[in-house]
Amino acid sequence: MSKKRIQELAAEMEGIRQRINLVRTRLSEFFVDKQEVINLMTICAAAQEPLLIVGKPGTAKSDLVVKFCEALGLTGDEYFEYMLTKFTEPGEIIGPVDISQLKDGRYFRRTGGKLPDCKIAFLDEIFKSNSAILNTLLTIINERKFYQDGQPVPVNLKMLFAATNEIPEFEELGALRDRFILKVESKSVRDQNFESLVSKGLRNETLKSFNQKPWAELAGLDDFLKFREYLDLLMLDQSGSPGGDGIEDGNDPWFPAEVFALFRRIVKTLAVEDRLEISDRKIVKLYKLMRVRALLFSGGVVTKDDLTLLQYIPDRLKDFEPVREKVTDLLRLH
Protein backbone atom coordinates (compact mmCIF):
# COMPACT_ATOMS: atom_id res chain seq x y z
CA MET A 1 0.00 0.00 0.00
CA SER A 2 2.81 2.43 0.92
CA LYS A 3 4.55 1.85 -2.43
CA LYS A 4 1.38 2.65 -4.34
CA ARG A 5 0.70 5.70 -2.19
CA ILE A 6 4.27 6.97 -2.68
CA GLN A 7 3.79 6.71 -6.44
CA GLU A 8 0.49 8.58 -6.24
CA LEU A 9 1.99 11.36 -4.19
CA ALA A 10 5.15 11.49 -6.29
CA ALA A 11 3.01 12.24 -9.33
CA GLU A 12 1.53 15.24 -7.50
CA MET A 13 4.66 16.38 -5.71
CA GLU A 14 6.01 18.87 -8.22
CA GLY A 15 2.73 20.76 -8.26
CA ILE A 16 2.53 20.62 -4.47
CA ARG A 17 6.08 21.94 -4.14
CA GLN A 18 5.35 24.78 -6.55
CA ARG A 19 2.25 25.87 -4.64
CA ILE A 20 3.97 25.71 -1.25
CA ASN A 21 6.98 27.62 -2.56
CA LEU A 22 4.62 30.19 -4.05
CA VAL A 23 3.39 30.88 -0.53
CA ARG A 24 7.01 31.57 0.51
CA THR A 25 7.82 33.89 -2.35
CA ARG A 26 4.54 35.81 -2.64
CA LEU A 27 4.15 36.46 1.07
CA SER A 28 7.54 38.12 1.23
CA GLU A 29 6.30 40.76 -1.23
CA PHE A 30 4.05 42.20 1.49
CA PHE A 31 6.73 42.44 4.18
CA VAL A 32 10.12 44.07 4.55
CA ASP A 33 13.07 41.74 5.16
CA LYS A 34 10.96 38.84 6.49
CA GLN A 35 11.94 36.15 3.96
CA GLU A 36 13.95 34.28 6.58
CA VAL A 37 10.98 34.08 8.94
CA ILE A 38 8.60 33.11 6.13
CA ASN A 39 10.96 30.35 4.97
CA LEU A 40 11.03 28.85 8.46
CA MET A 41 7.26 29.17 8.82
CA THR A 42 6.84 27.22 5.60
CA ILE A 43 9.36 24.54 6.55
CA CYS A 44 7.84 24.03 10.00
CA ALA A 45 4.31 23.99 8.58
CA ALA A 46 5.31 21.33 6.06
CA ALA A 47 6.94 19.29 8.83
CA GLN A 48 4.04 19.98 11.23
CA GLU A 49 6.56 21.18 13.82
CA PRO A 50 5.92 24.26 15.97
CA LEU A 51 7.89 27.47 15.35
CA LEU A 52 8.69 30.16 17.89
CA ILE A 53 8.95 33.73 16.56
CA VAL A 54 10.81 36.10 18.87
CA GLY A 55 10.49 39.85 18.53
CA LYS A 56 9.46 43.12 20.09
CA PRO A 57 5.89 44.40 19.63
CA GLY A 58 5.26 45.83 16.17
CA THR A 59 7.67 43.55 14.29
CA ALA A 60 4.92 41.87 12.22
CA LYS A 61 4.79 38.58 14.13
CA SER A 62 1.00 38.21 14.16
CA ASP A 63 0.61 39.72 10.69
CA LEU A 64 2.97 37.09 9.27
CA VAL A 65 0.87 34.28 10.75
CA VAL A 66 -2.46 35.79 9.70
CA LYS A 67 -1.35 36.27 6.10
CA PHE A 68 0.20 32.78 6.05
CA CYS A 69 -3.16 31.29 7.08
CA GLU A 70 -4.97 33.37 4.48
CA ALA A 71 -2.50 32.16 1.87
CA LEU A 72 -3.72 28.64 2.69
CA GLY A 73 -7.36 29.69 2.42
CA LEU A 74 -8.16 28.94 6.06
CA THR A 75 -11.30 30.52 7.46
CA GLY A 76 -13.40 30.64 10.60
CA ASP A 77 -12.72 28.00 13.23
CA GLU A 78 -9.81 26.54 11.24
CA TYR A 79 -7.58 29.26 12.72
CA PHE A 80 -7.22 30.07 16.43
CA GLU A 81 -5.30 33.03 17.84
CA TYR A 82 -4.87 34.02 21.45
CA MET A 83 -2.59 36.17 23.62
CA LEU A 84 -1.63 34.42 26.83
CA THR A 85 -1.12 35.97 30.26
CA LYS A 86 -0.47 34.53 33.70
CA PHE A 87 -4.22 34.89 34.32
CA THR A 88 -5.31 32.92 31.23
CA GLU A 89 -7.48 29.97 32.18
CA PRO A 90 -7.52 26.61 30.32
CA GLY A 91 -11.12 27.21 29.25
CA GLU A 92 -10.01 30.21 27.18
CA ILE A 93 -7.70 27.95 25.17
CA ILE A 94 -9.34 24.53 25.01
CA GLY A 95 -12.94 25.52 25.67
CA PRO A 96 -15.25 26.02 28.67
CA VAL A 97 -16.61 23.17 30.71
CA ASP A 98 -19.99 21.94 29.43
CA ILE A 99 -22.25 22.67 32.39
CA SER A 100 -25.08 20.45 31.16
CA GLN A 101 -22.76 17.42 31.09
CA LEU A 102 -21.12 18.40 34.37
CA LYS A 103 -24.54 18.08 36.04
CA ASP A 104 -24.53 14.45 34.92
CA GLY A 105 -21.05 13.89 36.35
CA ARG A 106 -19.13 14.15 33.07
CA TYR A 107 -16.27 16.61 32.69
CA PHE A 108 -16.31 17.67 29.05
CA ARG A 109 -15.26 20.89 27.39
CA ARG A 110 -16.98 22.63 24.49
CA THR A 111 -14.07 22.93 22.06
CA GLY A 112 -15.75 24.68 19.14
CA GLY A 113 -13.62 27.57 17.93
CA LYS A 114 -10.83 26.70 20.38
CA LEU A 115 -7.34 25.20 20.10
CA PRO A 116 -8.33 21.48 19.93
CA ASP A 117 -10.59 22.05 16.91
CA CYS A 118 -8.45 24.42 14.82
CA LYS A 119 -5.97 23.47 12.06
CA ILE A 120 -3.47 26.29 12.65
CA ALA A 121 -2.95 28.18 15.90
CA PHE A 122 -1.03 31.28 16.88
CA LEU A 123 -0.29 31.75 20.59
CA ASP A 124 1.19 35.13 21.43
CA GLU A 125 3.33 35.61 24.55
CA ILE A 126 3.36 31.86 25.06
CA PHE A 127 5.85 31.92 27.95
CA LYS A 128 3.60 34.15 30.05
CA SER A 129 1.09 31.35 30.52
CA ASN A 130 0.58 29.70 33.90
CA SER A 131 1.34 26.11 34.91
CA ALA A 132 -2.15 24.83 34.09
CA ILE A 133 -1.88 26.17 30.52
CA LEU A 134 1.71 24.94 30.15
CA ASN A 135 0.77 21.36 31.03
CA THR A 136 -2.10 21.43 28.56
CA LEU A 137 0.07 22.90 25.80
CA LEU A 138 2.86 20.37 26.32
CA THR A 139 0.42 17.50 25.83
CA ILE A 140 -1.13 19.10 22.75
CA ILE A 141 2.22 20.01 21.13
CA ASN A 142 4.01 16.76 21.89
CA GLU A 143 1.22 14.20 21.65
CA ARG A 144 -1.46 16.07 19.67
CA LYS A 145 -4.14 15.21 22.21
CA PHE A 146 -5.97 16.62 25.22
CA TYR A 147 -8.22 15.08 27.85
CA GLN A 148 -12.00 14.96 27.95
CA ASP A 149 -13.42 13.43 31.13
CA GLY A 150 -10.06 11.75 31.76
CA GLN A 151 -9.82 10.21 28.29
CA PRO A 152 -7.28 11.28 25.64
CA VAL A 153 -8.86 12.88 22.57
CA PRO A 154 -6.91 13.71 19.37
CA VAL A 155 -6.75 17.38 18.39
CA ASN A 156 -7.12 18.67 14.83
CA LEU A 157 -4.10 20.97 15.20
CA LYS A 158 -1.60 20.62 12.34
CA MET A 159 0.54 23.73 12.69
CA LEU A 160 1.43 25.86 15.70
CA PHE A 161 3.11 29.23 15.61
CA ALA A 162 3.98 30.98 18.85
CA ALA A 163 5.48 34.35 19.62
CA THR A 164 7.26 35.99 22.51
CA ASN A 165 8.97 39.30 23.21
CA GLU A 166 11.69 37.43 25.05
CA ILE A 167 12.66 33.87 25.96
CA PRO A 168 12.66 33.40 29.75
CA GLU A 169 15.38 31.14 31.14
CA PHE A 170 13.29 29.80 34.03
CA GLU A 171 13.89 26.08 34.50
CA GLU A 172 10.16 25.29 34.66
CA LEU A 173 9.83 26.53 31.07
CA GLY A 174 12.59 24.26 29.77
CA ALA A 175 10.24 21.57 28.49
CA LEU A 176 8.19 24.09 26.53
CA ARG A 177 11.28 25.76 25.05
CA ASP A 178 12.55 22.36 23.93
CA ARG A 179 9.31 21.65 22.04
CA PHE A 180 10.19 24.48 19.66
CA ILE A 181 13.02 22.94 17.69
CA LEU A 182 13.51 26.11 15.64
CA LYS A 183 13.31 29.67 16.92
CA VAL A 184 13.70 32.78 14.78
CA GLU A 185 13.90 36.49 15.52
CA SER A 186 11.60 38.92 13.75
CA LYS A 187 13.63 42.12 13.92
CA SER A 188 12.64 45.73 13.51
CA VAL A 189 13.44 46.94 9.98
CA ARG A 190 13.00 50.65 10.70
CA ASP A 191 16.68 51.60 10.74
CA GLN A 192 17.79 49.62 7.68
CA ASN A 193 14.69 49.87 5.46
CA PHE A 194 12.81 53.01 6.49
CA GLU A 195 11.50 53.87 3.01
CA SER A 196 10.46 50.31 2.19
CA LEU A 197 8.74 49.99 5.55
CA VAL A 198 6.61 53.06 4.92
CA SER A 199 5.88 52.10 1.30
CA LYS A 200 4.82 48.51 1.97
CA GLY A 201 3.05 49.46 5.18
CA LEU A 202 0.88 51.97 3.35
CA ARG A 203 0.19 49.43 0.61
CA ASN A 204 -0.97 46.87 3.15
CA GLU A 205 -3.14 49.44 4.91
CA THR A 206 -4.77 50.36 1.61
CA LEU A 207 -5.39 46.72 0.71
CA LYS A 208 -6.97 46.21 4.12
CA SER A 209 -9.25 49.21 3.61
CA PHE A 210 -10.63 47.67 0.42
CA ASN A 211 -10.64 44.13 1.87
CA GLN A 212 -8.24 42.93 -0.82
CA LYS A 213 -5.93 40.00 -0.13
CA PRO A 214 -3.72 39.25 -3.15
CA TRP A 215 -1.77 36.77 -1.01
CA ALA A 216 -4.86 34.64 -0.31
CA GLU A 217 -5.39 31.01 -1.37
CA LEU A 218 -1.97 30.47 -2.98
CA ALA A 219 -1.96 26.88 -1.73
CA GLY A 220 -4.15 24.65 0.40
CA LEU A 221 -3.67 22.98 3.75
CA ASP A 222 -4.02 19.69 1.89
CA ASP A 223 -0.81 20.50 -0.02
CA PHE A 224 1.11 20.67 3.25
CA LEU A 225 -0.50 17.50 4.58
CA LYS A 226 0.33 15.56 1.41
CA PHE A 227 3.89 16.90 1.47
CA ARG A 228 4.35 15.61 5.02
CA GLU A 229 2.74 12.27 4.18
CA TYR A 230 5.02 11.83 1.17
CA LEU A 231 8.12 12.54 3.24
CA ASP A 232 7.02 10.16 6.00
CA LEU A 233 6.42 7.40 3.47
CA LEU A 234 9.83 7.99 1.90
CA MET A 235 11.51 7.62 5.28
CA LEU A 236 9.44 4.53 6.04
CA ASP A 237 10.36 3.04 2.67
CA GLN A 238 14.12 3.46 3.16
CA SER A 239 14.34 0.06 4.79
CA GLY A 240 10.76 -1.05 5.21
CA SER A 241 10.69 0.13 8.81
CA PRO A 242 10.45 3.50 10.56
CA GLY A 243 13.83 5.20 10.90
CA GLY A 244 15.58 3.22 8.23
CA ASP A 245 18.71 1.05 8.56
CA GLY A 246 20.41 3.17 5.90
CA ILE A 247 21.08 5.90 8.44
CA GLU A 248 22.96 3.52 10.74
CA ASP A 249 25.12 1.97 8.04
CA GLY A 250 25.85 5.27 6.28
CA ASN A 251 23.75 4.48 3.20
CA ASP A 252 20.97 7.00 3.62
CA PRO A 253 20.07 7.91 0.00
CA TRP A 254 18.55 11.24 1.06
CA PHE A 255 21.23 12.38 3.50
CA PRO A 256 24.75 11.76 2.11
CA ALA A 257 27.33 10.42 4.57
CA GLU A 258 29.60 13.46 4.32
CA VAL A 259 26.70 15.86 4.98
CA PHE A 260 25.46 13.70 7.86
CA ALA A 261 28.96 13.69 9.37
CA LEU A 262 29.03 17.48 9.13
CA PHE A 263 25.61 17.62 10.80
CA ARG A 264 26.96 15.56 13.69
CA ARG A 265 30.18 17.61 13.89
CA ILE A 266 28.36 20.95 14.08
CA VAL A 267 25.93 19.67 16.73
CA LYS A 268 28.87 18.48 18.85
CA THR A 269 30.68 21.79 18.40
CA LEU A 270 27.64 23.82 19.44
CA ALA A 271 27.05 21.60 22.46
CA VAL A 272 30.67 21.74 23.66
CA GLU A 273 31.82 25.23 22.67
CA ASP A 274 28.55 27.16 22.94
CA ARG A 275 27.00 25.00 25.67
CA LEU A 276 23.71 24.60 23.83
CA GLU A 277 21.22 22.14 25.24
CA ILE A 278 20.51 19.81 22.31
CA SER A 279 18.25 16.96 23.39
CA ASP A 280 18.00 13.59 21.66
CA ARG A 281 14.47 14.53 20.58
CA LYS A 282 15.81 17.70 18.97
CA ILE A 283 18.38 15.71 16.94
CA VAL A 284 15.67 13.51 15.44
CA LYS A 285 13.43 16.48 14.70
CA LEU A 286 16.32 18.36 13.08
CA TYR A 287 16.95 15.42 10.75
CA LYS A 288 13.32 15.53 9.60
CA LEU A 289 13.31 19.31 9.24
CA MET A 290 16.41 19.16 7.06
CA ARG A 291 14.75 16.52 4.90
CA VAL A 292 11.71 18.80 4.59
CA ARG A 293 13.86 21.78 3.59
CA ALA A 294 15.74 19.72 1.01
CA LEU A 295 12.58 18.31 -0.54
CA LEU A 296 10.86 21.69 -0.57
CA PHE A 297 13.73 23.89 -1.74
CA SER A 298 15.62 21.59 -4.11
CA GLY A 299 13.44 18.52 -4.59
CA GLY A 300 15.39 15.87 -2.75
CA VAL A 301 18.82 15.14 -1.27
CA VAL A 302 20.05 17.07 1.76
CA THR A 303 23.00 19.36 1.10
CA LYS A 304 25.16 21.65 3.23
CA ASP A 305 22.68 24.45 2.57
CA ASP A 306 20.02 22.55 4.49
CA LEU A 307 22.27 22.45 7.56
CA THR A 308 21.72 26.19 7.93
CA LEU A 309 18.67 25.21 10.03
CA LEU A 310 21.18 24.64 12.83
CA GLN A 311 21.36 28.43 13.14
CA TYR A 312 17.92 28.43 14.70
CA ILE A 313 18.29 25.95 17.57
CA PRO A 314 19.44 28.15 20.50
CA ASP A 315 17.03 28.54 23.41
CA ARG A 316 18.43 31.89 24.58
CA LEU A 317 18.08 35.08 22.58
CA LYS A 318 21.63 36.12 23.42
CA ASP A 319 22.88 33.00 21.63
CA PHE A 320 21.01 33.68 18.38
CA GLU A 321 23.65 35.81 16.65
CA PRO A 322 26.77 33.98 17.93
CA VAL A 323 25.34 30.61 16.86
CA ARG A 324 24.34 31.99 13.46
CA GLU A 325 27.91 33.16 12.92
CA LYS A 326 29.37 29.88 14.22
CA VAL A 327 27.20 27.71 11.94
CA THR A 328 27.92 29.95 8.94
CA ASP A 329 31.67 29.70 9.58
CA LEU A 330 31.59 25.94 10.06
CA LEU A 331 29.64 25.40 6.84
CA ARG A 332 32.02 27.69 4.96
CA LEU A 333 35.04 25.70 6.19
CA HIS A 334 33.72 22.35 4.99
C-alpha positions as CSV (number, residue, x, y, z in Angstrom):
1,M,0.0,0.0,0.0
2,S,2.8,2.4,0.9
3,K,4.6,1.9,-2.4
4,K,1.4,2.6,-4.3
5,R,0.7,5.7,-2.2
6,I,4.3,7.0,-2.7
7,Q,3.8,6.7,-6.4
8,E,0.5,8.6,-6.2
9,L,2.0,11.4,-4.2
10,A,5.1,11.5,-6.3
11,A,3.0,12.2,-9.3
12,E,1.5,15.2,-7.5
13,M,4.7,16.4,-5.7
14,E,6.0,18.9,-8.2
15,G,2.7,20.8,-8.3
16,I,2.5,20.6,-4.5
17,R,6.1,21.9,-4.1
18,Q,5.4,24.8,-6.6
19,R,2.3,25.9,-4.6
20,I,4.0,25.7,-1.2
21,N,7.0,27.6,-2.6
22,L,4.6,30.2,-4.1
23,V,3.4,30.9,-0.5
24,R,7.0,31.6,0.5
25,T,7.8,33.9,-2.3
26,R,4.5,35.8,-2.6
27,L,4.1,36.5,1.1
28,S,7.5,38.1,1.2
29,E,6.3,40.8,-1.2
30,F,4.1,42.2,1.5
31,F,6.7,42.4,4.2
32,V,10.1,44.1,4.6
33,D,13.1,41.7,5.2
34,K,11.0,38.8,6.5
35,Q,11.9,36.1,4.0
36,E,14.0,34.3,6.6
37,V,11.0,34.1,8.9
38,I,8.6,33.1,6.1
39,N,11.0,30.3,5.0
40,L,11.0,28.8,8.5
41,M,7.3,29.2,8.8
42,T,6.8,27.2,5.6
43,I,9.4,24.5,6.5
44,C,7.8,24.0,10.0
45,A,4.3,24.0,8.6
46,A,5.3,21.3,6.1
47,A,6.9,19.3,8.8
48,Q,4.0,20.0,11.2
49,E,6.6,21.2,13.8
50,P,5.9,24.3,16.0
51,L,7.9,27.5,15.3
52,L,8.7,30.2,17.9
53,I,9.0,33.7,16.6
54,V,10.8,36.1,18.9
55,G,10.5,39.9,18.5
56,K,9.5,43.1,20.1
57,P,5.9,44.4,19.6
58,G,5.3,45.8,16.2
59,T,7.7,43.6,14.3
60,A,4.9,41.9,12.2
61,K,4.8,38.6,14.1
62,S,1.0,38.2,14.2
63,D,0.6,39.7,10.7
64,L,3.0,37.1,9.3
65,V,0.9,34.3,10.8
66,V,-2.5,35.8,9.7
67,K,-1.3,36.3,6.1
68,F,0.2,32.8,6.1
69,C,-3.2,31.3,7.1
70,E,-5.0,33.4,4.5
71,A,-2.5,32.2,1.9
72,L,-3.7,28.6,2.7
73,G,-7.4,29.7,2.4
74,L,-8.2,28.9,6.1
75,T,-11.3,30.5,7.5
76,G,-13.4,30.6,10.6
77,D,-12.7,28.0,13.2
78,E,-9.8,26.5,11.2
79,Y,-7.6,29.3,12.7
80,F,-7.2,30.1,16.4
81,E,-5.3,33.0,17.8
82,Y,-4.9,34.0,21.5
83,M,-2.6,36.2,23.6
84,L,-1.6,34.4,26.8
85,T,-1.1,36.0,30.3
86,K,-0.5,34.5,33.7
87,F,-4.2,34.9,34.3
88,T,-5.3,32.9,31.2
89,E,-7.5,30.0,32.2
90,P,-7.5,26.6,30.3
91,G,-11.1,27.2,29.3
92,E,-10.0,30.2,27.2
93,I,-7.7,27.9,25.2
94,I,-9.3,24.5,25.0
95,G,-12.9,25.5,25.7
96,P,-15.2,26.0,28.7
97,V,-16.6,23.2,30.7
98,D,-20.0,21.9,29.4
99,I,-22.3,22.7,32.4
100,S,-25.1,20.4,31.2
101,Q,-22.8,17.4,31.1
102,L,-21.1,18.4,34.4
103,K,-24.5,18.1,36.0
104,D,-24.5,14.5,34.9
105,G,-21.1,13.9,36.4
106,R,-19.1,14.1,33.1
107,Y,-16.3,16.6,32.7
108,F,-16.3,17.7,29.0
109,R,-15.3,20.9,27.4
110,R,-17.0,22.6,24.5
111,T,-14.1,22.9,22.1
112,G,-15.8,24.7,19.1
113,G,-13.6,27.6,17.9
114,K,-10.8,26.7,20.4
115,L,-7.3,25.2,20.1
116,P,-8.3,21.5,19.9
117,D,-10.6,22.0,16.9
118,C,-8.4,24.4,14.8
119,K,-6.0,23.5,12.1
120,I,-3.5,26.3,12.7
121,A,-2.9,28.2,15.9
122,F,-1.0,31.3,16.9
123,L,-0.3,31.7,20.6
124,D,1.2,35.1,21.4
125,E,3.3,35.6,24.5
126,I,3.4,31.9,25.1
127,F,5.8,31.9,28.0
128,K,3.6,34.1,30.1
129,S,1.1,31.3,30.5
130,N,0.6,29.7,33.9
131,S,1.3,26.1,34.9
132,A,-2.2,24.8,34.1
133,I,-1.9,26.2,30.5
134,L,1.7,24.9,30.1
135,N,0.8,21.4,31.0
136,T,-2.1,21.4,28.6
137,L,0.1,22.9,25.8
138,L,2.9,20.4,26.3
139,T,0.4,17.5,25.8
140,I,-1.1,19.1,22.7
141,I,2.2,20.0,21.1
142,N,4.0,16.8,21.9
143,E,1.2,14.2,21.6
144,R,-1.5,16.1,19.7
145,K,-4.1,15.2,22.2
146,F,-6.0,16.6,25.2
147,Y,-8.2,15.1,27.8
148,Q,-12.0,15.0,27.9
149,D,-13.4,13.4,31.1
150,G,-10.1,11.7,31.8
151,Q,-9.8,10.2,28.3
152,P,-7.3,11.3,25.6
153,V,-8.9,12.9,22.6
154,P,-6.9,13.7,19.4
155,V,-6.7,17.4,18.4
156,N,-7.1,18.7,14.8
157,L,-4.1,21.0,15.2
158,K,-1.6,20.6,12.3
159,M,0.5,23.7,12.7
160,L,1.4,25.9,15.7
161,F,3.1,29.2,15.6
162,A,4.0,31.0,18.8
163,A,5.5,34.4,19.6
164,T,7.3,36.0,22.5
165,N,9.0,39.3,23.2
166,E,11.7,37.4,25.1
167,I,12.7,33.9,26.0
168,P,12.7,33.4,29.7
169,E,15.4,31.1,31.1
170,F,13.3,29.8,34.0
171,E,13.9,26.1,34.5
172,E,10.2,25.3,34.7
173,L,9.8,26.5,31.1
174,G,12.6,24.3,29.8
175,A,10.2,21.6,28.5
176,L,8.2,24.1,26.5
177,R,11.3,25.8,25.1
178,D,12.5,22.4,23.9
179,R,9.3,21.7,22.0
180,F,10.2,24.5,19.7
181,I,13.0,22.9,17.7
182,L,13.5,26.1,15.6
183,K,13.3,29.7,16.9
184,V,13.7,32.8,14.8
185,E,13.9,36.5,15.5
186,S,11.6,38.9,13.8
187,K,13.6,42.1,13.9
188,S,12.6,45.7,13.5
189,V,13.4,46.9,10.0
190,R,13.0,50.6,10.7
191,D,16.7,51.6,10.7
192,Q,17.8,49.6,7.7
193,N,14.7,49.9,5.5
194,F,12.8,53.0,6.5
195,E,11.5,53.9,3.0
196,S,10.5,50.3,2.2
197,L,8.7,50.0,5.6
198,V,6.6,53.1,4.9
199,S,5.9,52.1,1.3
200,K,4.8,48.5,2.0
201,G,3.1,49.5,5.2
202,L,0.9,52.0,3.4
203,R,0.2,49.4,0.6
204,N,-1.0,46.9,3.2
205,E,-3.1,49.4,4.9
206,T,-4.8,50.4,1.6
207,L,-5.4,46.7,0.7
208,K,-7.0,46.2,4.1
209,S,-9.2,49.2,3.6
210,F,-10.6,47.7,0.4
211,N,-10.6,44.1,1.9
212,Q,-8.2,42.9,-0.8
213,K,-5.9,40.0,-0.1
214,P,-3.7,39.3,-3.1
215,W,-1.8,36.8,-1.0
216,A,-4.9,34.6,-0.3
217,E,-5.4,31.0,-1.4
218,L,-2.0,30.5,-3.0
219,A,-2.0,26.9,-1.7
220,G,-4.2,24.7,0.4
221,L,-3.7,23.0,3.8
222,D,-4.0,19.7,1.9
223,D,-0.8,20.5,0.0
224,F,1.1,20.7,3.2
225,L,-0.5,17.5,4.6
226,K,0.3,15.6,1.4
227,F,3.9,16.9,1.5
228,R,4.3,15.6,5.0
229,E,2.7,12.3,4.2
230,Y,5.0,11.8,1.2
231,L,8.1,12.5,3.2
232,D,7.0,10.2,6.0
233,L,6.4,7.4,3.5
234,L,9.8,8.0,1.9
235,M,11.5,7.6,5.3
236,L,9.4,4.5,6.0
237,D,10.4,3.0,2.7
238,Q,14.1,3.5,3.2
239,S,14.3,0.1,4.8
240,G,10.8,-1.1,5.2
241,S,10.7,0.1,8.8
242,P,10.5,3.5,10.6
243,G,13.8,5.2,10.9
244,G,15.6,3.2,8.2
245,D,18.7,1.1,8.6
246,G,20.4,3.2,5.9
247,I,21.1,5.9,8.4
248,E,23.0,3.5,10.7
249,D,25.1,2.0,8.0
250,G,25.8,5.3,6.3
251,N,23.8,4.5,3.2
252,D,21.0,7.0,3.6
253,P,20.1,7.9,0.0
254,W,18.6,11.2,1.1
255,F,21.2,12.4,3.5
256,P,24.8,11.8,2.1
257,A,27.3,10.4,4.6
258,E,29.6,13.5,4.3
259,V,26.7,15.9,5.0
260,F,25.5,13.7,7.9
261,A,29.0,13.7,9.4
262,L,29.0,17.5,9.1
263,F,25.6,17.6,10.8
264,R,27.0,15.6,13.7
265,R,30.2,17.6,13.9
266,I,28.4,21.0,14.1
267,V,25.9,19.7,16.7
268,K,28.9,18.5,18.9
269,T,30.7,21.8,18.4
270,L,27.6,23.8,19.4
271,A,27.1,21.6,22.5
272,V,30.7,21.7,23.7
273,E,31.8,25.2,22.7
274,D,28.6,27.2,22.9
275,R,27.0,25.0,25.7
276,L,23.7,24.6,23.8
277,E,21.2,22.1,25.2
278,I,20.5,19.8,22.3
279,S,18.3,17.0,23.4
280,D,18.0,13.6,21.7
281,R,14.5,14.5,20.6
282,K,15.8,17.7,19.0
283,I,18.4,15.7,16.9
284,V,15.7,13.5,15.4
285,K,13.4,16.5,14.7
286,L,16.3,18.4,13.1
287,Y,16.9,15.4,10.8
288,K,13.3,15.5,9.6
289,L,13.3,19.3,9.2
290,M,16.4,19.2,7.1
291,R,14.7,16.5,4.9
292,V,11.7,18.8,4.6
293,R,13.9,21.8,3.6
294,A,15.7,19.7,1.0
295,L,12.6,18.3,-0.5
296,L,10.9,21.7,-0.6
297,F,13.7,23.9,-1.7
298,S,15.6,21.6,-4.1
299,G,13.4,18.5,-4.6
300,G,15.4,15.9,-2.7
301,V,18.8,15.1,-1.3
302,V,20.0,17.1,1.8
303,T,23.0,19.4,1.1
304,K,25.2,21.7,3.2
305,D,22.7,24.4,2.6
306,D,20.0,22.6,4.5
307,L,22.3,22.4,7.6
308,T,21.7,26.2,7.9
309,L,18.7,25.2,10.0
310,L,21.2,24.6,12.8
311,Q,21.4,28.4,13.1
312,Y,17.9,28.4,14.7
313,I,18.3,26.0,17.6
314,P,19.4,28.2,20.5
315,D,17.0,28.5,23.4
316,R,18.4,31.9,24.6
317,L,18.1,35.1,22.6
318,K,21.6,36.1,23.4
319,D,22.9,33.0,21.6
320,F,21.0,33.7,18.4
321,E,23.6,35.8,16.7
322,P,26.8,34.0,17.9
323,V,25.3,30.6,16.9
324,R,24.3,32.0,13.5
325,E,27.9,33.2,12.9
326,K,29.4,29.9,14.2
327,V,27.2,27.7,11.9
328,T,27.9,29.9,8.9
329,D,31.7,29.7,9.6
330,L,31.6,25.9,10.1
331,L,29.6,25.4,6.8
332,R,32.0,27.7,5.0
333,L,35.0,25.7,6.2
334,H,33.7,22.4,5.0
